[in-house]
Amino acid sequence: MFDVNDIRKDFPILSREVNGKPLVYLDSGATAQKPECVIECVNRLHRELNANIHRGVHRLSEEMTELYEQARSRVCDFLGGVKREEIIFTAGATASINSVAYAWCGKFLRQGDNIIVSEMEHHSNIVPWQLAAERVGAEIRVLPFDDNGRLMVEQLDELLDDKTRIVAIAQASNTLGTRPDLKTIIEKSHAAGALVMVDGCQGVVHGGANLKELGCDFYAFSGHKLYGPTGIGVLYGRQELLEDMPPFMGGGDMVDRVSFAKTTYAPLPLKFEAGTANFVGAIGLGEAVKYLVAQDMAAIETHEQELLRYAEQQLSQIDGLKIYGTTADKCAIISFNVEGVHNYDMGMILDKLGVAVRTGQHCAEPVMAHYGVTGMCRASIAMYNTTSDIDALCKGVERAVRMLK
């Protein structure tokens, strides 16, 4: 059975205090804390095994290379058994999305084409497509959401046409928690001849992703939101698409032969891994995946959903508090404001009480514009959170309201 107290023992930072109060960490949507096994893995690599991968014949290089490729295999299995050639290590989800926006769009996007993005996207799944569209004179079309945070998938048919090349969509909104109907979006997009890029940063953490079942063309996520190190991410792409795309960056390790007359490229996945990779980060991510797979993922999702419902129930009793995003199948993210209280002031007072939440626009300014606000407070729940954490949040919000209203 899932025991949150046992889980918490694996995360050393949760035992510290902030401003003399026990840390209540509710900002895992920005970056998740790391279990001891990941911390020790990264430390051991630096301390005992530091050597570049894919380049040396000496023992350290060979051992590090083996661990790096083992991490790739773990990610393949974690994502539903996709091919090794389809998993690219990047600097993060932002780098993954930009790689597709530059490499695929640079070859296939033309003037008069269009790209569809949803209104609830993170900036990292908006701006790269805007830049790609601006380079060739393509159009950006927006799929809206309603005031409950439900993505209006029924309007997709009106946006899709034979000039639609890419549909970019989040598996779960980082602000509203909304989990769109991806299967329908992917089916409709493919029927129109368009590819689908899924931002899985929140979705892969809350519920996971079986990419063989999902059927998307590209998928991106960041390691630091999945209890792994910072500076590492993953790009999944269907093999035939990756083979058809030019490299995003040139340099060492992504080449076959180099001459001034012509350069040929290494086979997948190395074709898109130019330069010295963040091999320590990739191996650390592999360790985080190993840790997660050892847990009961379904029980984690149930635990997070129970905390989400409890938090919504408790927060909704606070006078003047509004929760943004109320869809039934949302992931464990709650964004809110209290009438008459600035979100930044709320966040500062919560911090004094040891409660860490996110404030501001959450890199989702179009969401703020939809609701006519300048920012929100966001509490993002992880597997190591407890009902006591939620109680501390609610008491802190109530105290802030008494002080500021």
N, C-alpha and C positions, 0 to 999 in steps of 0.2 A: 504494500500500500504506500501511497505518496505521503511522506512525512516532511513537512516544510522545515521543521526544526533540524532534521538531519541535513537537508539541503543547505540551510543557512550556515552550518558548520564548515561547509566547503568554500565559503566566500569570506576571506579574512577581513576585508574592509568593513563588513557589516558589524564588526565588534567595536568599531571606533566611535568616538563622540564628536559632535559638532556643536560649538558654542556651549559646551557643558551638558549637552543633551545626547541621548543615544541617536545615532544616525538612522533616519528613516529615508531610504533612497527610493524615490518615485520618479526617476528620470532615466529609466532604462531604454526608453524610446530614442533618447539621444545617444547614449552609450551604456551598454550593460556592464555590470561588474564581472570580474573574472574569478573563476574557481581556482583553488590552490593548485590543481594539476596543470592548468594552463600557465600560471605564473611560474611554477617550478620548471615546466618544460622550456619556456623561453629562457629562463635563467641558466638552465643546464646547457642549452645550445650555445649560448654566449661563453659560458665558462669552460666547456669541455670539447666542443665540436665545431667551432667557428671556422668555416671554409666555404669558398664559393662553389656553386653547383654547376654541373654539366660541363665543367672545364678542366678539372684536374684528374690525374690518374692516381694521385696519392690517396691514402686511406681516409683522411678527414673529408676530402671532397666527395669521395664515393659514398661515405656514410651519410653525409648531408643530402646528397642527391637522392639517395634511396628513401630517406625520410620525407623529402619534398614530394616525390612522386607517390609515396604512400599516402600523404595528405590529400593529394588529388584523387586517389582512389576512394578515400573516405568520403570526400565531397560528392563524388559520382554516386556512391551507394546512398548517401543521405538524400540526394535529389531524385531518387527513384530508379537508380541503375542506368543513368545515361552513359554515353561513351566517354572514355578518357579524352579523346580528341576534341570533345565538345566543352570541356571545362578549362577556362583561361583564368589564371590568377592575375589580378589587377591591384591597383592601389585602393580600391573601394568601389562601391556602387556608382558613384559619380564618374569615376574613370571608366567603368564598364559601359555605362550608357553613352558617354562621350565617344567611346571607341566605335560603337555602332553608328552614332550620329555622324561621325566623320568618315569612317571607312565605308560602311554600306551606303550611306546617303551620298557620299562623294562619288561613288561609282554609278548608283542607280537612280538617285533623285533628280528630277528634271523640272525646268520651268513649267508652271501650270499644274504640277502635281500637288497633293495635299497630304498633311500629316494630322492625325486626330490625337489630341491629348484630353484628359479629363480635367474638369475644373478643380478637382481636389488634389492634384498632384503636388509633390514636393518640387521645389525649384529645379532640382537635379534631373527631373523628368519633364521639364518644360524648356528651360533655357537652351540645352544642347540641340533640341529640335528646332527652336526658333533660329539659332545660328545656322543650322543646316539649311533651313528654308530660305533665309536671307541670302545665302551664298548663291542660290540658283533661281530665286524668284518663285519658290513654292509657297503654299498657303498653310497656315495653322488653323485647324478647326477645333472647337471646344465642345466636349460632351458635358452638360451641366449636371449638377446634383440639386435636390430639393432641400427645403429648410430642415428636414429631419436628417439630412446627410446621406440620403439614398441616391446613388448614381442612377440617372434616368436613362437606363440602357435602351428603353423603347425608342429613344430619339436617335439611336445610333444609325438606324436605317436611313434617316434623312441626311446624315453626314457622309456616309459611305458612298463612293461612286468608283468608276473605273480608273480614276486618277489618285485614289487613296493608296499610299505606299506603305505607311506604318501607322499602327494604332498603339499609343503608349499609355499604359495603365498601371496603377498600383494594385498589388495584391491586397493591401490593406492601407488605408489612409493613415499617415503619421499624425494627423490632427484630430480627425473625427472617429478613427477606428473602423470606419466602414470597410467591409469586405465585399467588393462588387461581384456580380455574377460573371466570373471570368470565363466559364465554359461557354456561355451564350455569346459574350463579346468575341471570344476567339473563333467560334463557329461562324458568326456573322462576318467577321473581318476576313477570314479565309475564303468564305463564299464570294466575297467581293474582290478577292485577289490581293488582299493586303496582308502584311506581316504584323505580328504582335510582339511588342516589347513589354515585359512585365517587370516592374520595380518590386522586388520581393523583400525589401529591407525589413519591413514589419511583419509581413506574412510568413516568411520563413521561420521567424521566431515563434509566432503565435499560430501553431497548427501545422507548420511545415509545408513542404511542397513536393509532390510527385510529378516531375516534369513530363514523364512519359504519359501519364494520365491527363495532365493539364493540356498538353499539346501546343504550348506557345512556341514562338520561334527564337526569342531571346529572353534571358532572365538574368537579373542582377541582384546581388545583395552584398552587404558589408560585414566583415568579420566581427567588428567591435560591437555590433548590436546582437550578435549571436554568441556572446560570452567569450569571444576570442580577442586577439590583439587588434590594435588600431593599425591603419595603414595597409590593410590587406582586404581584398574583396574578390568576388567571383563574377565572371561573365560566362553564362551558358549560351551557346548558339548551336543551332542545328548544323551538323557537319557540312552539308552541302552549301549552306550559306556562308559559313566561315571560310570554306575553300574558295568561294567565289569572290570574297572580299579582299581588297588589298590590305596590307598591314597598316595599322594606325600609326605606329612608330617604327623607325629603323634603328639598328644598332647591333650589338653583340647578341649572340644566342638565338637570333631569329632568322639567321641566314643559312643558306646551303653553300653557295659559292659567291664570292665577291670579286669583281674586276671592274675596272673603269669603263669597260664596254657594257657590262650587264651584271646585275646581281640577281641571284635566284634565292628563294626563301626556304626556310626549314619547314618540315611538315607540321601539321597541327599537333599539339597546341602551341608549340614553341614559336610559330609564325607570329603570334600576337604577344609574346613575352620578351620584348626587347630589353637589353641591358641586364644588369644584375638584379635579379628578382628579390623581393622581400621574402627570402626563403625561410627566415626565422618566423615571420608573421604567418606564412602559409602553413608551416608545421604546427605553430601554435593554434591556428584555426582548425587544423586536423585534430588536435588534441581536444579542442572545445566540442567538435562534432562527436568525437569518441565519448566524451563525457555525457553529452545529451542523449546519444543512442543508448547508453547504459541506463538511462532513466525511463520511466513510463511516460512517454510523450502525451498519450491520451489523458493520463492523470494530471499532468502539468496543465494542459488546456482546461480541464475541468476546474482545477484549483484557481487558475487565473480568472475564469469566467465567474466563479463564485465570489471572488474578491471584487470583480467589476460590478456585479449586481449589488453587492453589499455597499460598495462605495457610492453607486448611483442612488441607492435608497437613502443613505445617510446624508449625502450632500444635498439632495433635493429637499430636505427638510429645513435647510438654511434659507432664511428669508432673503429674497432678491437674487438668489443664485440661479444661473442659467447654464445648463449643460448643452454643449454643441455636439450633435451627432447622437441620434437615438435609435439607430437601426437595430433590429433584433439580433443580428448575427455579427455585431461589431467585435473587434478584438479588444484587448484589455487596455484601452486608452481612454482617458476622460479629459476633455478640454472644457473649461468653464470660466465664467466671469461672475462677479457679484456687482450688482447695480451700485454705482457710486464709489466703487473701489477700483483703482488702477491695477492692472495685472502685475505690473512691476512691483508696486508697493506690497501687494499680497505675497509675491514671491520672496521679497526681502524679509517680511515678518515671519513667514514660514521657515526661512533659513535660520533665523535667530532661535527658532524652536527645534532646530535639528532636522527639519523636513525639507528635502531637496525635490523641487518640481521645476519644470521648464516654464519660462514666461516669454512673451513676445509673439512673433509671427510664425515661429516654427518652420521657417523656410517654406511657407505656404501662403504667401501674400494674397493670391486670388481667393483663398478660403476666407481670409479676414475681410476682404472686400465684399464677398457674398453676404456676410452677416453685418457689414457696416461697423466693424470694430477695428481698433488698431493693434490688438493683440489679445491673447488668452493665456490663462494658466493651464498647464497640462500635467496631469499625473499619469505616468505610464507604469503599468504593473508588470512585474516579472515573477518567475517561479519562486523566488526567495522572499517575496513579500507576504505579509500576514494581516489578519484582521486588526491586530494592534497597530500596524502601520497606517491602516485606513482610519482607525480611531484617532491617531495622532494628527493625521491630515485634517480631519473634520474639526477637531478641537482647535487646531491652529487657524483654520479658516474662520471659525466663529470668533476667535480672539481678535483676528485681524479686522473683522467687520466691526466689532465693538470699539476698536481703537480708531478706525478710519472713517466711520460713518457718523 
